[in-house]
């Protein structure tokens, strides 16, 4: 009986529970959503039959409801009426555009009558036809965060009122300052500290009363000029600036990072002051830095691994070619199965070599900057067609290339992009032929040169327009054996390395239209 009590109590159809686990096993987007967000409950909703909902036990536990009770049936009635409509509208928008997703703060009533603030993040799952089929939702209890933010806002408001209220005594004002859970500096427009709270003083190794009249240039010699310049911009604008991330470098004290809110204040006597409220985010910045270093190390490892794998793969393929040659020269007749096996090994080795080569290129693109030279797209596209003559004939491809202005970038990398798109168009054609059209358009407002690469093939389901650029992502309707699964990921990285972007035109319904966006050199006008 004790072991049974440890088994989680899930509510809803068992087949949805099984389907959810299969989704997590096979859909990288769903796994990413789970891994990236700490959550306090999950549910999986059948959008074709709203009564079918799989709800995880932690969700009910969060609401104070026994997952095995009759109460654990309907979460809808526990949602605040103002939030319920917003949540349903967010679901409807996500169904219309699955790439958008759902991210809402929803209030839920718990058993004691209080309200929890739940951050609800959701993902629309499409069926084989590309239509909305399921909704995966992860919930995070952010009540404490919401309460803290509300408390901080109230404290800032109280500070502002206290500073402007001439009836507030010095003792009362300092008490209000010290009650703030963040560092607080009150300064004039000459960078002189008029008042600070205990937390701010502690960060400087001083007492709050000793900070009155202190010059910021003496306390922060390395950063004071920057602080003063930024402060004056806020004071002159009269508009608060919130969420500024900046270095915190006091004299002879440990340095770090703070997230700062700056609120300008003015008085009848013409004096101008600034209320500065800062949160120490040094630990968060250090974690971010460690993640960046980890990502860099990962890229280096991938590059080294790819480099070291190339040699044994080449040697293995060379030995396999020698073996096949000796078999033929000796007049040995293999069975059909034997012939198939040897050909399959050779093909697999070639594919593995290509995958290693792509992996090496992908890792290099993580940290490299591309050359910036004029590139004639028409010449590059002509070269790409000549290199793929056999594939073009096999796919019965008709290719039209309009006159395209030069772009600035790496000719070799641009050739890789166009080659990949051409191979995709030929491999994912509809029927026995494919029409390909390459054209250009100037985007003057965004200062971009757009190149459209269109085909009339099988197309990409709208819900996969972003996922298709992830490493090893594949079209469900495509040929599973084609390519390495890294091609479009490399295309995306190449475009990013150029300061541009690649996307799929969702308005194009006659196949697939890729949009390549390159930044322009100089200033682009309609007469350019």
Beta strands, then each sheet from edge to edge (+ up, - down):
strand 1: 42-46
strand 2: 53-55
strand 3: 102-109
strand 4: 115-126
strand 5: 132-141
strand 6: 183-188
strand 7: 193-196
strand 8: 241-248
strand 9: 256-266
strand 10: 272-280
strand 11: 373-375
strand 12: 397-401
strand 13: 407-409
strand 14: 434-443
strand 15: 448-455
strand 16: 501-504
strand 17: 512-519
sheet 1: 2+ 1- 5+ 4- 3+
sheet 2: 7+ 6- 10+ 9- 8+
sheet 3: 11+ 13-
sheet 4: 12+ 14+ 15- 17+ 16-
end
